[in-house]
Amino acid sequence: MTNYKVTFTGGTNGLYTRRIKTHAVAAEEAVEFKVAKYENGKLVTPRVEAKLAVPYKPAEWEYVPFTATFDLENSDDLESGAELFRTWVAETDSTDQLSDMLNIMVEKESKSYTVSYTKRFNAEVTAELAAANVLDSEYEVEQWLDSNGDDELEYPDDTGELDNIEVEENSDEFVDVEWNG
């Protein structure tokens, strides 16, 4: 059995990894020296040591070419790098290693649509509801519904009937495909 290593590097597109050289330093104000104060033998204000001001210093980073290496055990005696790579990718955990290393995102094309429609419901304005809102005619019920909406009505069949359906294709977009779906 021959062991191989699969190595990924930045290539011609310049894939780099950012590494911190020095951490950021938070700014601090200067502190004046203060003598401790006592009253009746008890400490009231403790002594304060003087400190110089510290200016803010941003973190420093270095960019190094990206490199990642994975081991591959091969008992099939494959000779070409492409065959070895296909074998490595076919292993169960290699896709997880790739997604952890490269932040792989897969998207599929999907269309979006604008849809407009009217929906018809049949509901009843009960006697209690009519009395509570002083609705004494069909016109008053129409005006009340127009100004208050239909939140107080109960729909026995809440699916309603759709009419005047119009669909217009907007554009092609890409949506994420879950990596380990």
KOLTI-24829 format. One record per atom (N, C-alpha, C): residue in three letters; x negated, y, z negated. Coordinates in steps of 0.2 Angstrom, whole numbers, plus 2048, in hexadecimal, padded with zeros to 3 digits. Example, Ala and Ser with C-alpha at 12.3 -4.5 7.8 and 13.67 -1.06 7.14 Angstrom:
BEGIN
ALA7BE7E47D9
ALA7C27EA7D9
ALA7BE7F07D9
SER7C07F57DD
SER7BC7FB7DC
SER7C08007D9
***
This chain:
BEGIN
MET7FC7FA800
MET800800800
MET7FC806800
THR7FD80B804
THR7FA811805
THR7FE817802
ASN7FA81B7FE
ASN7FD8217FB
ASN7FC8277FF
TYR80182B800
TYR800832804
TYR8028377FF
LYS80083D801
LYS8038437FE
LYS806848804
VAL80C84A802
VAL80F84F807
VAL80E856804
THR80B85A808
THR80A861805
THR80D866809
PHE81086B806
PHE814871809
PHE80F877808
THR80E87B80D
THR80A88180C
THR80E887810
GLY80C88D80F
GLY80F893811
GLY810893819
GLY80B89081D
GLY80C890824
GLY80B897827
THR80E89782D
THR80D89E831
THR8128A382F
ASN8178A182B
ASN81C8A6829
ASN81A8AA823
GLY8148A8820
GLY8128AB81A
GLY8168AA814
LEU8178A4812
LEU81B8A280C
LEU8168A3806
TYR8188A7801
TYR8138A87FC
TYR8178A77F5
THR8138A67F0
THR8158A57E9
THR8138AB7E5
ARG8178AE7E1
ARG8158B47DD
ARG8138B17D6
ARG80D8B37D4
ARG80B8B17CD
ARG8098B77C9
ILE80A8B77C3
ILE8098BD7BF
ILE8028BD7BD
LYS7FE8C37BE
LYS7F78C37BB
LYS7F78C67B4
THR7FB8CC7B3
THR7FB8CF7AD
THR8028D17AB
HIS8048D07A5
HIS80B8D17A4
HIS80C8D97A3
ALA8128DB7A3
ALA8148E27A2
ALA8138E479B
VAL8118EA79A
VAL8108ED793
VAL8158F2792
ALA81A8F178D
ALA81F8F678B
ALA81C8FD788
ALA81E90278A
ALA81C909787
ALA81E909780
GLU81A90C77C
GLU81B90D775
GLU819914773
GLU81D91876F
GLU81B91F76D
GLU81691F768
ALA812924767
ALA80E925762
ALA81192575B
VAL80E923756
VAL81192374F
VAL80C92774B
GLU80E92C747
GLU80A930742
GLU80992C73C
PHE80392D739
PHE80292A732
PHE80692E72D
LYS80992A729
LYS80D92D723
LYS80B92971D
VAL80A92D717
VAL80992B711
VAL80F92870D
ALA80E92370A
ALA813920706
ALA816925701
LYS81C9256FF
LYS81F92A6FA
LYS8229266F5
TYR8219286EF
TYR8249246E9
TYR8289296E5
GLU82D9276E2
GLU83192B6DD
GLU8339276D7
ASN8319296D1
ASN8329256CB
ASN82E91E6CB
GLY82991E6CF
GLY8259186CF
GLY8289136D4
LYS82D9156D8
LYS8309106DD
LYS82E9136E4
LEU82D90E6E8
LEU82B9106EF
LEU8319126F3
VAL8319186F5
VAL83791B6F9
VAL83691B701
THR83091D703
THR82E91C70A
THR82791970A
PRO82791370E
PRO82191070F
PRO81C913713
ARG815912712
ARG810914716
ARG81191271D
VAL80F917722
VAL810915729
VAL80991672C
GLU80691172F
GLU800912733
GLU801915739
ALA7FC91973B
ALA7FC91D742
ALA7FA918747
LYS7FE91974D
LYS7FD915753
LYS7FD91A759
LEU7F891875E
LEU7F891C764
LEU7FD91A768
ALA7FF91F76D
ALA80491D772
ALA802918777
VAL806914779
VAL80490F77E
VAL808910784
PRO80591278A
PRO809913790
PRO80C90D793
TYR81190D797
TYR81490779A
TYR80F9057A0
LYS80E8FF7A0
LYS80A8FC7A5
LYS80E8F67A9
PRO80F8F77AF
PRO8138F27B3
PRO80F8EB7B3
ALA8138E67B4
ALA80F8DF7B5
ALA80C8DF7BC
GLU8068DB7BC
GLU8038DA7C2
GLU8048D37C5
TRP8058D37CB
TRP8068CC7CE
TRP8018CB7D4
GLU8008C57D5
GLU7FC8C37DB
GLU8008BE7DF
TYR7FF8BE7E5
TYR8038BA7EA
TYR7FE8B57ED
VAL7FF8AF7EC
VAL7FB8A97EF
VAL7FF8A57F4
PRO7FC8A27F9
PRO7FF89E7FD
PRO8038987FA
PHE8098977FC
PHE80D8927F9
PHE80A88B7FA
THR80A8877F5
THR8088807F7
THR80B87B7F2
ALA80E8767F4
ALA8118717F0
ALA80F86A7F3
THR80E8657EF
THR80C85F7F1
THR8108597ED
PHE8128547F1
PHE81684F7EE
PHE8128487F0
ASP8138437EC
ASP81083D7EE
ASP8158387F1
LEU8128347F6
LEU8168307F9
LEU8138297F9
GLU8168247F7
GLU81481D7F7
GLU81781A7FE
ASN813817802
ASN815814808
ASN81280D809
SER81780880A
SER81580280B
SER816800812
ASP819804816
ASP81B80381D
ASP815804822
ASP80F80781F
ASP809808823
ASP80B80D829
LEU80F812828
LEU81181782D
LEU80B81B82E
GLU80A81D835
GLU803820837
GLU804828838
SER80A82A83A
SER80A83183C
SER80D835836
GLY80B83B836
GLY80D840830
GLY815841831
ALA817841837
ALA81F842837
ALA82283C835
GLU820836836
GLU823830834
GLU82382F82C
LEU81D831829
LEU81C831822
LEU82183781F
PHE82183C822
PHE82684281F
PHE82D83F81F
ARG82F83C825
ARG83683A825
ARG837834820
THR83283081F
THR83382B819
THR83482E812
TRP830834811
TRP83083780B
TRP83783A80A
VAL83983E80F
VAL84084180F
VAL84583C80D
ALA845836810
ALA84A83180F
ALA84A82F808
GLU84582F804
GLU84582D7FD
GLU84A8317F9
THR84D82E7F4
THR8538317F1
THR8518387ED
ASP84B8387EA
ASP84A83E7E6
ASP8468437EA
SER8448427F0
SER8408477F4
SER84484D7F6
THR84B84C7F7
THR84F8527F9
THR8508577F3
ASP8508547ED
ASP8508587E7
ASP84A85B7E6
GLN8448587E7
GLN83E85B7E6
GLN83D8617EB
LEU83F8607F1
LEU83F8667F6
LEU84486B7F4
SER84A86A7F2
SER84E86F7F0
SER84C8737EA
ASP8488707E5
ASP8458737DF
ASP8408787E2
MET83C8757E6
MET8368797E8
MET83787F7ED
LEU83C87E7F2
LEU83D8837F7
LEU8438877F7
ASN8478867F2
ASN84E8897F1
ASN8518897F8
ILE8538837FA
ILE856881801
ILE85D883800
MET860887805
MET867888806
MET86988680C
VAL86E88280D
VAL871880813
VAL878883813
GLU87A886819
GLU88088981B
GLU883886821
LYS88A886821
LYS88D884827
LYS89188A82A
GLU892889830
GLU89688F833
GLU89E88E832
SER8A1893831
SER8A889382F
SER8AB899832
LYS8B2899834
LYS8B589F837
LYS8B98A2831
SER8BA8A8831
SER8BF8AC82C
SER8C58AE830
TYR8CA8AF82D
TYR8D08B1830
TYR8D48B682C
THR8D88BB82F
THR8DC8BF82C
THR8E38BC82D
VAL8E78BC828
VAL8EE8B9829
VAL8F38BE826
SER8F88BE82A
SER8FE8C2827
SER9048BE828
TYR9098BF823
TYR90F8BB824
TYR9148BE81F
THR91A8BD820
THR91F8BE81B
THR9228B8818
LYS9248B9811
LYS9268B380E
LYS92D8B480B
ARG9318B080C
ARG9388B180A
ARG93A8AC804
PHE93C8AF7FF
PHE93F8AC7F9
PHE9468AD7F8
ASN9498A87F5
ASN9508A97F3
ASN9508A97EB
ALA9538AE7E8
ALA9538AE7E1
ALA9598B17DE
GLU95B8B17D8
GLU9618B37D5
GLU95F8B97D0
VAL9638BE7D1
VAL9638C37CC
VAL9698C17C7
THR9678BF7C1
THR96C8BD7BC
THR9708C27B9
ALA9768C17B6
ALA97A8C67B3
ALA9768C97AE
GLU9728C67AA
GLU96E8C97A5
GLU9698CE7A7
LEU9668CC7AD
LEU9618D07B0
LEU9648D67B3
ALA96A8D57B6
ALA96E8DB7B9
ALA9708E07B4
ALA9728DD7AE
ALA9758E17A9
ALA96F8E57A5
ALA9698E27A4
ALA9648E57A1
ALA9618EB7A5
ASN9628EA7AC
ASN95F8EF7B0
ASN9648F47B4
VAL96A8F37B1
VAL9708F77B4
VAL9708F77BB
LEU9718F17BE
LEU9728EF7C5
LEU9798EE7C6
ASP97D8F37C9
ASP9848F27CA
ASP9868F17D2
SER9818F17D6
SER9828F07DD
SER97D8ED7E1
GLU97E8EA7E7
GLU9798E77EB
GLU9738EC7EC
TYR9758F37EE
TYR9708F87EF
TYR96C8F97E9
GLU96E8F97E3
GLU96A8FA7DD
GLU9668F47DC
VAL9688EE7DE
VAL9638E87DD
VAL95E8E97E2
GLU95F8EB7E8
GLU95A8EC7ED
GLU9558F17EB
GLN9578F77E8
GLN9538FC7E6
GLN94F8FA7E0
TRP9528F77DB
TRP94E8F47D5
TRP9498EF7D7
LEU94A8EB7DC
LEU9458E67DE
LEU9408E97E2
ASP9418EE7E6
ASP93C8F27EA
ASP9388F67E5
SER93A8F97E0
SER9368FD7DC
SER9338F97D6
ASN9358F37D4
ASN9338EF7CE
ASN92F8E97D0
GLY9308E67D7
GLY92D8E07D9
GLY9318DA7D6
ASP92F8D47D7
ASP9338CE7D6
ASP9308CA7D0
ASP92D8CD7CB
ASP92A8CA7C6
ASP92F8C77C1
GLU9358CA7C0
GLU93A8C87BC
GLU93E8C27BF
LEU93E8C17C5
LEU9428BC7C9
LEU93F8B57C8
GLU9448B07C7
GLU9428AA7C7
GLU9438A67CE
TYR93E8A37D1
TYR93F8A07D7
TYR9408987D6
PRO9458967D8
PRO94688E7D7
PRO94188B7DC
ASP94088D7E2
ASP93C88A7E7
ASP93688F7E8
ASP93188F7E4
ASP92C8947E4
ASP9278947EA
THR92888F7EF
THR92488E7F5
THR9268947FA
GLY92C8957FA
GLY92F89A7FF
GLY92E898806
GLU93189C80B
GLU93089A812
GLU92C89F815
LEU92789D819
LEU9238A281D
LEU9258A3823
ASP9258AA825
ASP9288AC82C
ASP9228B182E
ASN9238B2835
ASN91F8B7838
ASN9178B6837
ILE9158B0837
ILE90E8AF836
ILE9098B183C
GLU9048B583A
GLU9008B783F
GLU8F98B683C
VAL8F48B3841
VAL8EE8B183F
VAL8E98B4844
GLU8E48B8841
GLU8DF8BB846
GLU8D88B9843
GLU8D48B6848
GLU8CD8B4846
GLU8C98BA845
ASN8C58BA840
ASN8C18BF83F
ASN8BA8BE841
SER8B68B983F
SER8AF8B8841
SER8AD8B283E
ASP8A78B0841
ASP8A48AA83E
ASP89F8AC839
GLU8A08A9833
GLU89B8AA82D
GLU8988A382B
PHE8938A4827
PHE89089E824
PHE89289D81D
VAL89489781B
VAL895896814
VAL890890811
ASP88F89180B
ASP88A88C808
ASP88D885808
VAL888880809
VAL889879809
VAL886877802
GLU8898747FE
GLU8868727F7
GLU88086D7F9
TRP87A86E7F6
TRP87586A7F8
TRP8768627F6
ASN8788617F0
ASN87985A7ED
ASN8808587ED
GLY88485B7F2
GLY88B85A7F2
GLY88D8537F3
***
